[in-house]
């Protein structure tokens, strides 16, 4: 799957062929990927596949998950000039996209780490980029939530509108979904959270609740259903996540890890 993605990414940029290569013969060349801002590396795994496909060598000075600063050399590439210049934009785009997400994710992780709370990503990804973007959040220190609808049964507020009896629905679901699949219920109020726990779900997502409201859910969980996991979601930002981490939830999910990640600054310099 990674190879297919990498091939298509390169083909998107190259099109019918690199016009530069029509003018002069290829020569041996080398280049450095240089950081022009600080961040966290992600994309190494994908670029290594590209290197294998296009027959160029890349020596990584910083690896996936490692931090870098302005001026650091992340990698040194050796290839024919035609290959290097044909692959330049694809290399940089994959590295920039993934590293930018990993960089923002690491900031979230560092805030909540002292509280023992897990950081989760969401399904708010760009179409056809889910695996790539979730790889980036994972590299930054997050834990992947569902990759798709088939991972676990998430009963959201829209689903609840179609369910007359939640307890009965969950009982039926246990007989139909895979044995290892968990059932999570999205709750916007304490009442719905209590109903979900009393209906024997596995996880309750406290959605768009204030930290004060979530503390009430945590108290009810601790006193009545201590085995059920609690997740906080909605309105989570770098400014608010610490207060949510203090509530006693097990995990916090945020789509902003991906859709609020601003591109860092990297460039390729020919030697």
Number of C-alpha atoms within 10 A of each C-alpha: 7 14 14 9 17 20 16 12 18 17 14 11 15 15 8 8 11 14 9 11 14 10 7 8 10 14 10 11 16 17 19 20 23 20 20 16 14 17 26 26 25 31 25 22 13 18 21 18 17 23 19 12 12 15 14 17 16 19 13 16 13 17 17 18 22 15 18 21 14 13 13 18 19 20 18 19 19 20 20 16 18 18 20 24 18 20 22 16 17 21 23 18 15 19 22 21 20 30 32 27 31 33 29 23 28 22 16 22 19 11 15 20 13 11 14 13 20 18 28 25 24 21 18 14 18 12 7 9 11 16 15 19 26 27 20 29 29 21 24 30 20 23 18 17 15 16 14 11 9 11 15 17 21 18 20 15 15 9 11 15 8 9 13 9 10 20 17 11 12 20 13 11 13 16 9 9 15 13 8 9 13 15 20 24 29 24 24 20 17 18 10 19 27 17 15 24 24 14 17 16 23 18 21 26 27 27 21 17 20 17 21 11 15 26 18 15 26 23 14 16 21 13 8 13 16 13 11 17 18 23 24 30 21 17 16 20 15 14 10 11 22 19 13 24 23 15 21 20 25 18 20 23 24 22 18 20 33 25 13 12 17 15 17 20 16 23 15 20 11 15 10
